[in-house]
Amino acid sequence: MTSTPKKLRQAADAYRAILDTLEEWILVVDQNARIFFMNRPYARFLGVNAEEVKGKKVTDVIENTRMHLVIQKGVAERLSIQKIRDSNMIASRYPIIDQGTVIGAVGIAIFNDTYQWKRINSHIKALMAEQTPLPQSQSPHKDSSTSYYRLTDVVGESKAIKELNQTITQVASGDVTVLLRGESGTGKELYAHAIHHLSERSDAPFIKVNCAAIPENLLESELFGYLDGAFTGARKGGKAGKFQLANKGTLFLDEIGELPLSMQAKLLRALQEREVEAIGSHSPTPIDIRLITATHRPLEDLIRSGEFREDLYYRINVVNISLPPLRERPEDIAKLTEHFLHALSRRTGRRAPKLTAQAMTALLEYHWPGNIRELENVLEAAFFTTQEHKIPLSLLPANVRQAASQDEFSSSLHTNSPILSGTLKEQLDRAEKQAIKQALNNAYGNRTLAAKQLGISKSTLYEKLQKHEL
Ligand SMILES: Nc1ncnc2c1ncn2[C@@H]1O[C@H](COP(=O)(O)OP(=O)(O)OP(=O)(O)O)[C@@H](O)[C@H]1O
């Protein structure tokens, strides 16, 4: 025996090992449509032995196969759906042609089921958004029927945000109903947009309704619309409701906890029946929407106090995602600050300022009850009140400064405090700085008042603010 068969066997083994490593299912048949090769992942899924099926007719082993047809016709079929063991796989099949003759066919299942296809679709969209961010002029374009935020607009590198982004990408496809929970300003709306953008519905409308902002007597017509002449004062020609506007797309009900009980019953009916009835109409219209809701109030408490229906709660609480408050991820504050200051710079054409070390410390120590929106507002106010390229502590609101000074003060009570150490001049300097900060806090940032309280002139106060970088 020469060594060739051994070499061939080794080569065949190597190829088999490679093909068995792939997650995609691979099948090769000969010109008689008998199985020549099946990789192990495919065999595992079918519950057969890859070696034992060799030589069997493909039609006897695989339901709904089209491999024999590809051999007959000699034409490739790309990305077609094949139902197999209750899964819809997406497969491509190619004839193997040798010198003009079909000698077999190779099939590859690109996606093993439609769910996998949808998940990969969301994943690819997220990757593409990273590669091709919206031009600044377009981001965000606040049109009422499109989603203007993407996952790439989320700033933050904390573990909590990374995990959250992963969850969002996973749930985006597949139409699952999502309930976003989190304190005010934590980004619930931003994430609702991101889910829509990553879903298969991204080309259809994204419609937002703030349940807290619409008076109770208008809610029904806002949500379900009305027909011409449905009531006195109704607009001629009628009006489409948000449900109808969101058809084929996503309906985002913000502040769902604020929905009055009477509307909760109607909403539940619409969700259960998958149809809505405009006011004045007697024939319901079918609707096809993906529902995302958000709340900053614990719905469980509202159920206990009789303000929220338990059956509606179960209907909307399919996947529940909690957004972490900003104080639990202070490591994101610096990045968010930089992001907002750059956004302001782009908006105004002015160079983005930086914060002094004290101002940054105050941002890090503050508790942010209004979360990211509050941070955004604080920075915007500071940005527009100075032309300097450094934002000092004194330009931050009193409550934010207070957090920093309280912290500094409490730490000064400890024995190894820097305030009570060093030369007399250094200690006096620090005490002076502390007194000025306190006076500014008491005067809510008003420098004239603070100077008066300290018994010094305004110009002396300015000198000292500069000296202490406040
Ligand atoms: N991770 C983030 N990165 C960048 N910007 C963010 C982030 N999270 C929120 N924002 C911004 O903060 C502001 C508030 O976010 P959003 O409106 O989504 O919060 P919310 O939880 O829906 O608030 P509310 O409950 O008050 O409606 C928006 O301007 C949004 O763009």
The ligand as an SDF file (V2000), in Angstrom:
LIG
                    3D

 31 33  0  0  0  0  0  0  0  0999 V2000
  -27.2800   56.6570   27.6940 N   0  0  0  0  0  0  0  0  0  0  0  0
  -27.5750   57.8300   27.1470 C   0  0  0  0  0  0  0  0  0  0  0  0
  -26.6860   58.4290   26.3510 N   0  0  0  0  0  0  0  0  0  0  0  0
  -26.9290   59.6520   25.8250 C   0  0  0  0  0  0  0  0  0  0  0  0
  -28.0520   60.3330   26.0370 N   0  0  0  0  0  0  0  0  0  0  0  0
  -28.9790   59.7830   26.8150 C   0  0  0  0  0  0  0  0  0  0  0  0
  -28.8060   58.5000   27.4070 C   0  0  0  0  0  0  0  0  0  0  0  0
  -29.9130   58.2000   28.1130 N   0  0  0  0  0  0  0  0  0  0  0  0
  -30.7240   59.2590   28.0050 C   0  0  0  0  0  0  0  0  0  0  0  0
  -30.1800   60.2050   27.2220 N   0  0  0  0  0  0  0  0  0  0  0  0
  -30.7520   61.5240   26.9140 C   0  0  0  0  0  0  0  0  0  0  0  0
  -31.3630   61.9870   28.1110 O   0  0  0  0  0  0  0  0  0  0  0  0
  -32.6140   62.5950   27.8410 C   0  0  0  0  0  0  0  0  0  0  0  0
  -33.7050   61.8570   28.5920 C   0  0  0  0  0  0  0  0  0  0  0  0
  -33.8730   60.5670   28.0260 O   0  0  0  0  0  0  0  0  0  0  0  0
  -35.3240   59.9470   27.7990 P   0  0  0  0  0  0  0  0  0  0  0  0
  -36.3130   60.9980   27.3930 O   0  0  0  0  0  0  0  0  0  0  0  0
  -35.1700   58.7630   26.9010 O   0  0  0  0  0  0  0  0  0  0  0  0
  -35.6400   59.4810   29.3030 O   0  0  0  0  0  0  0  0  0  0  0  0
  -36.9800   58.8790   29.9030 P   0  0  0  0  0  0  0  0  0  0  0  0
  -36.5680   57.8250   30.8520 O   0  0  0  0  0  0  0  0  0  0  0  0
  -37.9050   58.5030   28.7780 O   0  0  0  0  0  0  0  0  0  0  0  0
  -37.5660   60.1070   30.7030 O   0  0  0  0  0  0  0  0  0  0  0  0
  -39.0870   60.3410   31.2270 P   0  0  0  0  0  0  0  0  0  0  0  0
  -39.4340   59.2040   32.1030 O   0  0  0  0  0  0  0  0  0  0  0  0
  -38.9640   61.6130   31.9900 O   0  0  0  0  0  0  0  0  0  0  0  0
  -39.9230   60.4570   30.0000 O   0  0  0  0  0  0  0  0  0  0  0  0
  -32.7820   62.5680   26.3380 C   0  0  0  0  0  0  0  0  0  0  0  0
  -32.3630   63.7950   25.8020 O   0  0  0  0  0  0  0  0  0  0  0  0
  -31.8730   61.4430   25.8800 C   0  0  0  0  0  0  0  0  0  0  0  0
  -31.3900   61.6720   24.5960 O   0  0  0  0  0  0  0  0  0  0  0  0
  1  2  1  0
  2  3  1  0
  2  7  2  0
  3  4  2  0
  4  5  1  0
  5  6  2  0
  6  7  1  0
  6 10  1  0
  7  8  1  0
  8  9  2  0
  9 10  1  0
 10 11  1  0
 11 12  1  0
 11 30  1  0
 12 13  1  0
 13 14  1  0
 13 28  1  0
 14 15  1  0
 15 16  1  0
 16 17  2  0
 16 18  1  0
 16 19  1  0
 19 20  1  0
 20 21  2  0
 20 22  1  0
 20 23  1  0
 23 24  1  0
 24 25  2  0
 24 26  1  0
 24 27  1  0
 28 29  1  0
 28 30  1  0
 30 31  1  0
M  END
$$$$
